Amino acid sequence: MTLDKIGVEAHEQLISKIINGIGDKQRRAQLYLGTEGDREESEKAYSELPNGNWLLQEARRIRRQSIENLDDNIKKFTHSAEASGVHVHFAHDGATAVRVVLSLAHEARARRIVKAKSMTS
C-alpha cells in the first residue's frame, strides 16, 4: 500500500507532533495524570494543555463511542487479528482469563508476564 501526497504529508505531520510531544515533559506529565488519575485530576491536567477542554471532550467521546460499539469493535479486531495469524482467546470471567494466561505462559515457558492497563476500566 502506498500513501498519496496528502497521506504522506499527514503522516509526516503526525510523526512531527509525536516527536514534539514526547520531548515536552510538562505535556507528558499532564497527559499521564489525565489518563491515570480520577475525574477531577483528569480535568485539571487537561485544563492546563493547549485546547485541553476540547481534548478532554474528544477523549470522552471516543471512549463512549468505543464502548457503545464494543461488540462490533471486538468482532472487527478478532477478524483482523486472526487474518494476521493471531489466535484470539476469550474468557467469560477473570478466573477463566487467569487460567488461559497461565496455561499459555506455561506452554511458552515464560518467566515474566506483563499486563497493560485496560482503557475501559
Buried (B, 14 or more C-beta within 10 A) or exposed (E): EEEEEEEEEEEEEEEEEEEEEEEEEEBEEBBEBBBEEEEEEBBBBBEEBEEBEEBBEEBEEEEEEEEEEEEEEEEEEEEEEEEEEEEEEEEEEEEEEEEEBEEEEEEEEEEEEEEEEEEEE
